[in-house]
Amino acid sequence: MSDRTSSPLPKYKRVLVKLSGEVLLGSHQYGIDSTVVEASAQKIKEVVNMGVEVAVVVGGGNIFRGISASARGMDRATADSIGMLATVMNALSLQDALERLGVFTRVLTAISMQEIAEPYIRRRAIRHLEKGRVVILAAGIGNPYFTTDTTAALRALEVKAEAILKATKVDGVYDSDPTVNPYAKKFDSLTYLEVLQKELKAMATLASSAIPLTTFTRSLLLSSVRGGMASLITVPSLDGVRPRSDCRMAFSMPFKELGS
């Protein structure tokens, strides 16, 4: 394992990074942008060097989007299964980039394919994290009809991550898609109840787990791990359930811009 850096101590010991397929797409129209993958791997390595345990959930939208194929007539379960396989391709690509940097990595898949990856077992994933290995979680939760955002929420709870950092192409939560609507309104603060009421697509499935949601603008990944969020939203208890202590959700710019 690489030597630890002398930078300020991180706020979190264990984080889960949600890396969307759109991020890995980079400037390409389709597939994997190797430059973005390598830059992502470098940023993850820097976090690992801080002593932080890192799990990564990868999407597959740069290769195949099940819901889009379903809209064109393909059986939804079949389309989602293809999408899950796309996440495995991205996971292997990221693993290769990390290992070329000397970072010990394991790919765990929710669908058994033992010739190329380990099956996802919660205790095994935690053990890998404890040993300082980056754990890349692929194939969603192994079932159709669930997004990789749902996977990120579930796996974060299972491996006891202290923060969820979501790398996307936008810098926060908006009332509509800012890449389509130039007048989209950005929310500096939200509660999960507001997310659900406004029908915003901001990993609303996390609401039932009472994990606070934090957004930040153009923040560095390293800064995020140190707790340098632009804003912290206090989430009221849901039906008497106390929010998990010190568990955050963050939205960031793509990894290729996280060092800018």
C-alpha positions as CSV (number, residue, x, y, z in Angstrom):
1,M,0.0,0.0,0.0
2,S,1.2,3.5,-0.8
3,D,2.5,5.8,2.0
4,R,0.0,8.1,3.6
5,T,0.2,11.7,2.6
6,S,0.9,14.5,5.2
7,S,-2.3,16.3,4.3
8,P,-4.9,17.2,6.9
9,L,-6.7,14.3,8.5
10,P,-9.9,13.2,6.8
11,K,-13.3,13.6,8.5
12,Y,-14.4,10.1,7.3
13,K,-12.8,6.8,7.7
14,R,-15.0,4.9,5.2
15,V,-16.8,6.4,2.2
16,L,-18.8,5.1,-0.7
17,V,-18.2,6.8,-4.0
18,K,-21.0,6.6,-6.6
19,L,-19.4,6.9,-10.0
20,S,-22.0,7.2,-12.8
21,G,-21.5,5.8,-16.3
22,E,-22.0,9.3,-17.6
23,V,-18.8,10.4,-15.8
24,L,-16.8,7.6,-17.4
25,L,-18.2,8.6,-20.8
26,G,-16.1,11.7,-20.7
27,S,-16.1,13.5,-24.0
28,H,-17.1,10.4,-25.9
29,Q,-20.5,9.6,-27.3
30,Y,-20.3,6.0,-26.2
31,G,-18.1,3.7,-24.1
32,I,-15.3,4.4,-21.7
33,D,-13.0,7.4,-21.8
34,S,-9.7,6.0,-20.6
35,T,-8.5,9.5,-19.7
36,V,-11.4,9.9,-17.3
37,V,-11.0,6.5,-15.8
38,E,-7.3,7.1,-15.2
39,A,-8.0,10.5,-13.6
40,S,-10.7,8.9,-11.4
41,A,-8.3,6.2,-10.3
42,Q,-5.7,8.9,-9.4
43,K,-8.2,10.8,-7.3
44,I,-9.3,7.6,-5.5
45,K,-5.7,6.7,-4.9
46,E,-5.1,10.1,-3.2
47,V,-8.1,9.4,-0.9
48,V,-6.7,5.9,-0.1
49,N,-3.4,7.5,0.8
50,M,-5.2,9.6,3.4
51,G,-6.1,6.4,5.2
52,V,-9.7,6.4,4.0
53,E,-11.4,3.1,3.2
54,V,-13.1,3.4,-0.2
55,A,-15.9,1.5,-1.8
56,V,-17.1,2.4,-5.3
57,V,-20.4,1.7,-7.0
58,V,-20.2,2.1,-10.7
59,G,-23.1,2.8,-13.2
60,G,-23.3,1.6,-16.7
61,G,-25.1,4.3,-18.6
62,N,-22.1,5.0,-20.8
63,I,-22.5,1.6,-22.4
64,F,-26.2,0.6,-21.9
65,R,-29.2,2.1,-20.2
66,G,-31.8,-0.5,-19.4
67,I,-34.7,1.9,-18.9
68,S,-34.0,3.5,-22.3
69,A,-34.0,0.2,-24.0
70,S,-37.2,-0.8,-22.3
71,A,-38.8,2.4,-23.6
72,R,-37.9,1.2,-27.1
73,G,-39.7,-2.1,-26.6
74,M,-37.1,-4.4,-25.0
75,D,-38.3,-6.4,-22.0
76,R,-37.4,-4.4,-18.9
77,A,-35.9,-7.2,-17.0
78,T,-33.7,-8.2,-19.9
79,A,-32.7,-4.6,-20.5
80,D,-31.7,-4.1,-16.9
81,S,-29.7,-7.4,-16.9
82,I,-27.7,-6.0,-19.9
83,G,-27.2,-2.8,-18.0
84,M,-25.9,-4.7,-15.0
85,L,-23.3,-6.4,-17.2
86,A,-22.3,-2.9,-18.5
87,T,-21.4,-1.9,-14.9
88,V,-19.1,-4.9,-14.7
89,M,-17.2,-3.6,-17.7
90,N,-16.8,-0.2,-16.1
91,A,-15.7,-1.9,-12.8
92,L,-13.0,-3.9,-14.5
93,S,-11.8,-0.8,-16.4
94,L,-11.5,1.1,-13.1
95,Q,-9.8,-1.8,-11.4
96,D,-7.2,-2.0,-14.1
97,A,-6.5,1.7,-13.8
98,L,-6.2,1.5,-10.0
99,E,-3.9,-1.5,-10.0
100,R,-1.6,0.2,-12.5
101,L,-1.2,2.9,-9.9
102,G,-0.4,0.3,-7.2
103,V,-3.7,0.4,-5.4
104,F,-5.0,-3.0,-4.2
105,T,-8.5,-3.5,-5.5
106,R,-11.3,-6.0,-5.5
107,V,-14.3,-6.2,-7.8
108,L,-17.4,-7.7,-6.2
109,T,-20.4,-8.4,-8.3
110,A,-24.0,-9.0,-7.3
111,I,-24.3,-11.5,-10.2
112,S,-21.9,-14.5,-9.9
113,M,-19.1,-14.5,-12.5
114,Q,-16.3,-15.9,-10.4
115,E,-13.8,-16.2,-13.4
116,I,-13.5,-12.4,-13.4
117,A,-14.7,-11.1,-10.1
118,E,-15.7,-12.1,-6.5
119,P,-19.3,-12.5,-5.6
120,Y,-20.7,-9.8,-3.4
121,I,-20.8,-10.9,0.2
122,R,-21.2,-8.1,2.8
123,R,-18.7,-9.4,5.3
124,R,-16.2,-10.0,2.6
125,A,-16.6,-6.5,1.3
126,I,-16.1,-5.1,4.8
127,R,-13.0,-7.2,5.3
128,H,-11.5,-6.0,2.1
129,L,-12.1,-2.4,3.2
130,E,-10.5,-3.1,6.5
131,K,-7.4,-4.3,4.7
132,G,-7.1,-1.1,2.8
133,R,-8.4,-2.4,-0.5
134,V,-10.6,-0.4,-2.8
135,V,-13.8,-2.4,-3.2
136,I,-15.6,-1.8,-6.6
137,L,-19.2,-3.0,-6.5
138,A,-20.8,-3.9,-9.8
139,A,-23.9,-5.5,-11.3
140,G,-26.2,-3.4,-9.2
141,I,-28.0,-5.4,-6.6
142,G,-28.4,-8.3,-9.0
143,N,-32.1,-7.7,-9.7
144,P,-33.8,-5.7,-12.5
145,Y,-35.9,-2.6,-11.8
146,F,-33.4,-1.1,-9.4
147,T,-31.0,1.7,-10.3
148,T,-27.3,1.9,-9.3
149,D,-28.3,4.9,-7.1
150,T,-30.4,2.4,-5.2
151,T,-27.3,0.1,-5.1
152,A,-25.2,2.9,-3.7
153,A,-27.7,3.6,-0.9
154,L,-28.0,-0.1,0.0
155,R,-24.3,-0.9,-0.1
156,A,-23.4,2.2,1.9
157,L,-25.6,1.0,4.7
158,E,-24.4,-2.6,4.4
159,V,-20.7,-1.8,4.6
160,K,-21.2,1.0,7.2
161,A,-19.9,3.8,5.1
162,E,-19.9,7.2,6.8
163,A,-20.5,9.2,3.7
164,I,-21.8,8.8,0.1
165,L,-20.1,10.9,-2.5
166,K,-21.9,11.0,-5.8
167,A,-19.9,12.1,-8.9
168,T,-22.2,13.4,-11.6
169,K,-22.2,15.9,-14.5
170,V,-24.0,18.6,-12.4
171,D,-23.0,20.4,-9.3
172,G,-25.9,19.8,-7.1
173,V,-29.7,19.1,-6.9
174,Y,-32.0,21.0,-9.3
175,D,-35.7,21.2,-9.8
176,S,-35.2,19.9,-13.4
177,D,-32.3,18.8,-15.6
178,P,-29.9,21.7,-15.8
179,T,-28.3,20.3,-19.0
180,V,-31.7,20.7,-20.7
181,N,-33.3,23.6,-18.8
182,P,-31.0,26.6,-18.5
183,Y,-33.4,28.1,-16.0
184,A,-33.3,25.1,-13.7
185,K,-33.2,26.1,-10.0
186,K,-30.5,24.7,-7.8
187,F,-31.3,23.9,-4.2
188,D,-28.7,24.8,-1.6
189,S,-30.5,22.9,1.1
190,L,-33.2,20.2,1.1
191,T,-34.8,17.7,3.4
192,Y,-35.6,14.3,2.2
193,L,-39.3,15.1,2.6
194,E,-38.8,18.0,0.2
195,V,-37.0,15.7,-2.2
196,L,-39.9,13.3,-2.2
197,Q,-42.6,16.0,-2.4
198,K,-40.8,17.7,-5.4
199,E,-40.2,14.3,-7.0
200,L,-36.5,15.1,-7.5
201,K,-34.2,12.4,-8.7
202,A,-31.6,12.7,-6.0
203,M,-31.4,9.2,-4.7
204,A,-34.7,9.6,-2.9
205,T,-34.5,5.9,-1.8
206,L,-32.1,7.1,0.9
207,A,-35.0,8.9,2.7
208,S,-36.2,5.7,4.5
209,S,-32.7,5.2,5.9
210,A,-32.6,8.7,7.4
211,I,-29.2,9.5,5.9
212,P,-28.7,13.3,5.8
213,L,-28.1,14.8,2.3
214,T,-25.3,17.2,1.7
215,T,-24.7,19.1,-1.5
216,F,-21.6,21.0,-2.6
217,T,-20.5,23.0,-5.6
218,R,-17.4,22.1,-7.6
219,S,-15.7,20.7,-4.5
220,L,-12.6,18.6,-4.5
221,L,-12.9,14.9,-3.7
222,L,-10.2,15.3,-1.1
223,S,-12.0,18.3,0.4
224,S,-15.2,16.2,0.5
225,V,-13.5,13.4,2.4
226,R,-12.2,15.9,4.9
227,G,-15.7,17.1,5.5
228,G,-15.3,20.3,3.5
229,M,-18.9,20.5,2.2
230,A,-20.4,23.7,1.0
231,S,-23.6,23.2,3.0
232,L,-24.9,20.7,5.5
233,I,-28.5,19.9,5.7
234,T,-30.0,18.8,9.0
235,V,-32.6,16.2,8.3
236,P,-35.4,15.8,10.8
237,S,-36.1,12.4,12.3
238,L,-38.4,10.3,10.1
239,D,-41.1,8.6,12.0
240,G,-39.0,8.8,15.2
241,V,-35.9,7.3,13.5
242,R,-32.8,9.2,14.3
243,P,-30.6,10.0,11.3
244,R,-27.4,7.9,11.2
245,S,-24.6,9.7,12.9
246,D,-22.2,11.5,10.6
247,C,-23.5,9.9,7.4
248,R,-23.6,12.3,4.5
249,M,-24.5,12.4,0.9
250,A,-22.6,14.6,-1.5
251,F,-22.9,15.6,-5.1
252,S,-19.7,16.5,-7.0
253,M,-18.4,17.4,-10.4
254,P,-16.9,14.7,-12.6
255,F,-13.6,13.3,-11.3
256,K,-11.7,14.8,-14.2
257,E,-12.7,18.2,-12.8
258,L,-12.3,17.3,-9.1
259,G,-8.7,18.5,-9.1
260,S,-9.3,21.8,-10.7
